[in-house]
C-alpha cells in the first residue's frame, strides 16, 4: 500500500498493524486508518476518521485498569464493519486501498 501523506503513525493492536495517516492537498483532506492483513500480505482500509486531526500521535498502553473509559464505545460495530471491508478486494493496482482513491492523480511527496 502506498501512503501519500505528511503524517503517519502506526501501532500494533490485537496482533494487527494499524496505520493512521493524514493526507492534505488544496482540494481535499483525507484521514484514513489502514490495517495490515498478514494472511494476504496486503493493506486494507480499516476506517475513515470522522474528525480532522493534525499533529497526531499514537501509543498503546498495556494493562490500563480503566481502558474502557478511553475505548470507543461502539467498538464491536467497528469490528463488524472492518470484517465486511476486508471481504471486499481492490483489484486495480492504481487504487489505494486505504483511501479508495485513484493514485494516478495524487501528487507524490
Buried (B, 14 or more C-beta within 10 A) or exposed (E): BEBBBEBEBEEEEEEBBBBBBBBBEEEEEBBBBBBBBEEEEBBBBBBEBEEEEEEEEEEEEEEEEEEEEEEEEEEEEEEEEBEEBBEEEBEEEEBBBBBEBEBEEBEEE
